[in-house]
Amino acid sequence: MASLVDLAHLCCILSVFGFVLLTLWGLLLVTHSPPFALEVAPEHRTSGGISCILAGLGYLACLVLSWRYIRRSRQRRGWNGGRDDEREVELRSLLGSGGRERPRMPSL
């Protein structure tokens, strides 16, 4: 059974395609492109194009929400994308690779 993160990945993929295709189709309708001259009546081209662009924005919203869900689930699991936190790097430099404190020079 698929996890919610897997479904969010699927939503991201589908949303990218939906956003690109509907936005492109909407722009072609609004600009009265010749390929759509026979398919859509002239009085419906502008309103149809705007509707397609709005539907593309709905897919964009779904993409953003799915992407945020994936990022938050990764943060909850402790995965930081291979980036080291600044405090962790500072702690490693202070403690060394063995986890022991480095010997310090005696103060005079």
C-alpha positions in Angstrom: 0.0 0.0 0.0 1.3 3.4 -0.9 2.2 5.9 1.8 0.9 9.5 1.9 4.4 10.7 0.9 4.2 8.5 -2.2 0.8 9.9 -3.1 2.1 13.4 -2.6 4.9 12.6 -5.1 2.3 11.4 -7.6 0.3 14.6 -7.0 3.4 16.7 -7.7 4.0 14.9 -11.0 0.4 15.2 -12.1 0.2 18.8 -11.0 3.2 19.8 -13.1 1.7 18.3 -16.2 -1.7 19.7 -15.5 -0.3 23.2 -14.8 1.8 23.3 -18.0 -0.8 21.8 -20.3 -3.8 23.9 -19.1 -1.8 27.1 -18.9 -0.5 26.6 -22.5 -3.9 25.7 -23.8 -5.4 28.7 -22.1 -2.8 31.0 -23.5 -3.4 29.6 -27.0 -7.2 30.2 -26.6 -6.8 33.7 -25.3 -4.5 34.7 -28.1 -6.9 33.2 -30.7 -4.4 30.8 -32.0 -5.2 29.2 -35.5 -5.2 25.6 -34.3 -8.2 26.2 -32.1 -10.1 28.2 -34.8 -12.2 25.2 -35.8 -12.7 23.6 -32.4 -13.9 26.5 -30.2 -16.4 29.1 -31.3 -14.9 32.6 -31.5 -17.2 34.0 -28.8 -16.1 31.3 -26.3 -12.3 31.5 -26.9 -11.5 34.2 -24.4 -13.7 32.9 -21.6 -12.5 29.3 -22.3 -8.9 30.4 -22.2 -9.3 32.2 -18.9 -11.0 29.1 -17.5 -8.1 27.0 -18.5 -5.6 29.4 -17.0 -7.6 29.3 -13.7 -7.6 25.5 -13.7 -3.9 25.6 -14.3 -3.5 27.8 -11.2 -5.5 25.2 -9.3 -3.0 22.6 -10.3 -0.2 24.9 -9.3 -1.8 25.2 -5.8 -2.0 21.4 -5.6 1.7 21.2 -6.6 2.7 23.7 -3.8 0.6 21.9 -1.2 2.0 18.5 -2.1 5.6 19.8 -2.1 5.1 21.4 1.3 3.7 18.1 2.6 6.7 16.2 1.3 9.1 18.7 2.9 7.4 18.6 6.3 7.3 14.9 6.4 11.0 14.8 5.7 11.7 17.3 8.4 9.7 15.2 10.9 11.8 12.2 10.0 15.0 14.2 10.5 16.1 14.1 6.8 17.7 17.4 5.9 18.6 16.7 2.2 22.3 16.1 2.9 22.8 19.5 4.3 24.5 19.9 7.6 23.0 22.1 10.2 25.4 24.9 11.2 25.2 23.9 14.9 26.0 20.3 14.0 29.1 21.3 12.0 30.2 23.5 14.8 29.7 20.7 17.3 31.7 18.3 15.1 34.6 20.7 14.9 34.6 21.1 18.6 34.3 17.5 19.5 36.4 16.0 16.7 35.6 12.8 14.7 35.7 10.4 17.7 33.2 12.2 19.8 35.8 13.1 22.4 36.9 16.6 23.3 40.2 17.7 21.8 43.0 18.2 24.1 43.5 21.8 24.9 46.7 23.7 25.6 47.1 24.6 29.3 46.6 28.2 30.0 49.5 30.1 31.6 
